[in-house]
Amino acid sequence: MESMKKLVTALIITLASIQSYADSLYDKKIKDVRIYDMFKKQGVPEAALQRTFEFLDVNAGKTVKMKAKIRGREKTYMSTRDVTIKSEFVAVIDFSKPSSERRLYIMNMQTGGVTKHFVAHGKGSGVNVAAKFSNIDGSKMSSLGLYLGGNTYYGGHGESLNLYGLEASNSNAAERDIVVHAASYVSEDYVKSQGRLGRSWGCPAVAPGIIKRMLTNFKDGGLVYAYHKDLTASTQKDPTLQVVQEHVEEVDIDLPEEEESVRKNPTAAAPNTSGLPTGNAEILSVPLEDSRD
């Protein structure tokens, strides 16, 4: 376990001393246009774009040992998995934006295309705007930082993607069951009727219509970056809790179908029409077009 921590720490430390690399993603072009500029033009936050490019310049192709939760038929336990870092697709979640906006950016590193989607945050992080983030189990908050996609499994929301945290601010992702899953409370129609998305218990839940492509493109080593423009430094200073200053608290009312409501009243959950088995748990790119969800 100690050796695994050192490997993860080494990955993050390398980000602080990036220079110029012969095969840097910054230099990759499609039809004489840098993909970096293509992504920036399509709205991906530049600070997040820089961090993901720098990380992949140093670490793409490396195999690292990550904490992982093993969900067996008879018992669930913590272990480790070897994961090779991939660079075909990158996801950025911009938690600086409210849930009522498409804030999940999926970047296709081969075509330069970006798609934008809705994504939920944890109930403990806020109502429409996420303003608090934590790595503590039971907080029901989202966690900031870099993640790797892990293996998939079947849970209460159908097939879902385990996430492995790479930083001190999200190192407990596996223990907390932070995964990418589909949810009925993540859709344009839900925003139109309720004014915001529903909330998870900390997972980046997505619309059912994109979950299959998400699983395919981020399984076993895809890079996901949960980002907030005002809290990047805070994740290093206080990895346990980061809070947006001068945020006006919203009235917290649990909406139909969101995680809190379903957990309190399981019979009120939307029917499982996926044909997939149920269980306990809680990202693809069409270039230059927005997805409906």
N, C-alpha and C positions, 0 to 999 in steps of 0.2 A: 504493500500500500504506500509506503514511504517513497519507494522508487517511482511509483506512478505519479505522485504529487510533484516530484522533482522534474519529471518529463513535461508535465503540463506547465509548471512554472517556467521552465526553460523556453517553451514556446512563446509565452507571453513576454518574457524579458527581451527576446530577440526583436520585438517590435520597437523597442526604444532606440535601437541603433541601426536602423535601416539606411543603407547608402544607395548606390545605383547598381543594378544588376543587368547583365548582358541580355537576359531573357525576361526582363521585367514586364509585368502586365501593363505598366504605364506606356510601354512602347508598342504594344500589340495594336495593329491596325486592320480595319476592314475597308477595302476600297479607298485606301489612303487617309482614312479618318480613324483617329485613336478611339478604341472602345471606351476609354475613360471619358473622353469628351462626349461620346454618344450617350453614355449613361447619365452624365451630368445634365445634358440637354433635356433628357427625358424626366428630370425631376428627382433623381436619387440624391439625397443629402450629401454634399461634398465631403464633409468630415467623416461620415460613415463609409463613403466610397474609398477615401484614402486609407482608412483603417483596414478594410477588407483586402484591398490591393496589396498593402504592405504585409499583411499576415500571409497571404498566399504566395507572394514573392519569396518569402523565407521558408514557408512550411508545406506548400503543395507537394504531394507525393510522399511525405513522411508518414510513417506508421507510429501511432502513439497508443499507449495503454490508458483506457478511460474507465472510470467507475461506471458500472452498469447494474441495473436491476434485472434479475432473472425471474421471469414469471412462469413458474412450472405449474403442472396440473394440480399438484398437491401442496406446494409451498412456494413462497416468494422470498428471495434473498438477494443480498448485494454481492457482486463479484466484479470482475474486470473484463473488458473486451479490447482486442487490438483493432484499431480503426485507421484506415489510410485516408489522409486528407485529400479531397477531390476539389477540382476547380472549374468544372463544366458549368455549374450554376451557383449563384450566390443570392441569398435572401437578406434583405435589410428590413427590419421592422422599425419604423420611425415613431416611437412613443411620444415624440414632441407634438404629434397631431392627435386630435380627438378620434374616438372610435367611429364616429359618423363619417370619417373620410377614409379613402383607400390609402392605407399607410404601410402596407406590405409590398415591397418592391422585389420582384423576381428578375434577376439579371441573367441573361443567356450569354455566357462568355464566348461562345462560338459565333454568334450572329450580331451581338451588340443590341439585341432587343430587350425591352423591359415590359413587364406586365404589372399592373397595380391591382391590389385586392384588399378587401376588408380583412381585419384580423382583430380578435378580442384581446382584452387584457384581464388581469385578475381582479376580482371584486375588492380586495384589500388595497388595490392601487388607486382607486378612484371610481367615479361614475362614468361620465363621458370622456373625461380627460384623466389620463394616468399621471399621478403626481408623486406617488410613493412606490418604492421598489425595494424588495428584500430577498435575501437568500435563506430566510428562516423557515423551516417546516411549520406549517399551520398558519402562516401569515396570510395566505390566499392572495399574495401579491405576485406580480410579474417580476422577473429578475433580468437586469441588464447585463450585456456582455456578449462575447463570442461563444457560439455553440457549434458542436458537430452533430449532424444527424446520425442516429444509431440504427438499430434494427427495428423492424415493425412487429406489431402484435395485435391481437384482436381484443378490444375492451368494450366498455359500455357505450362508446361512440363509434363502434366499428373498427376498421383497421386504422391504427395510429402509429406515429413515428416517435420513438424515444429520442430525447435530446440529451447530449452530454455537455456539461458546462466546462469551459476552458479557463475561466477566471475565478478569482476569489469571490466576485459578486454573484456568480451562478454555479459555484462548485457543488452545491447540493441538489442540482437539477434531477439527478437520477433518484436520489432518496425521496424527493418531493413529488415524484411522478410528473415532472414537467415534460409534456409531450405535445406534438402537433396532432390535433384531432379535428374532425368535422363537427359542426354544431348547427342546429336549426336557428339559433339566435344570431348567426353571422350571415347577413344577406342585405342587399339593397332594400328589399321589401320591409325587413325588420327595422331598418333605419327610418324608412318613410313612415312607418306606423308608430314607432316608439321614440323617435328622435335620436337614438343611439343604438349601438349593438348591445346584446346581452353580454354578461361577463362570466368568465370561467373562474376556476379557483387558482389561477396562476399560469395556466397553459395558454399558448398562442393558438387559440381555436380559429379555424378557417371555415369557409363555406363548403358545404358538401360537394358542390360542383367542381372544386379544384383539388380535393384531397388526394385522389388517385395520382394525378400528375405530380403533386407535392411529394408523395411517398416515393415515386419512381425516381425523381431527380435529386432528392436529398438523403435518401437512404444510404447508410454506411459511408459517411464521410463528407456529406455536403455541408457547406458553411452557412450558418445563420447568425446574423448580428442583430441583437435587440439593443436599440440605440435611443438616447435622448440628448438633444443638443445642449442642454444645460447641465447634464449630469455625468459627462464623460470623465472629468477629473474626480468627481465624488466616488465613482466606483473603485478608484484606487485608494483614496483617503479613508473611506469608511465602507468597506465591501458588504457589511451587514445590512445597512439601511441607507438609502439615498432619497432625499425629499426635495421637491421643487419649491423654492422659496417664493413667498408672496402669492401662493395659489389660493384661490377662493374655493372653499369646499362647497360641493353641490349636495343637494338633498338626496340621500341614499335610499332609493326605493327599489326593491327587487322586482324585476319584470318577469312576465310569463316565459317559461322555457329556459331561462338562464340557469346556470349551475346551482346557485343557492336555492332557487325555487324548486328545482327538481329534486335536490337532495333532501329538502324538507318534506316534500310530498311526491314520492316516486311515482305514484299512480297518475300524477299530472303530466308526466313526461310525454313528449311526442312519441308516437308509435315507431318502433324500429322497422323501417320498410326496406332496409338495405339487404336483408337476407343473410346478414352476418351474425355470428354469435355475440352475445353481450357479456360484459364483465365489469371490472372496477375502474378503468382508467378514464382519465380524461384523454416542395412545397409544391414545359410550363412557361412556357413563354412563347407567345405569338408576337413577333417583333413589332414594336411601335404601336401596339394597340392595347387599350384597356380591356380587362375582362369585366364581365357584368358583375361578378362577385369579388 
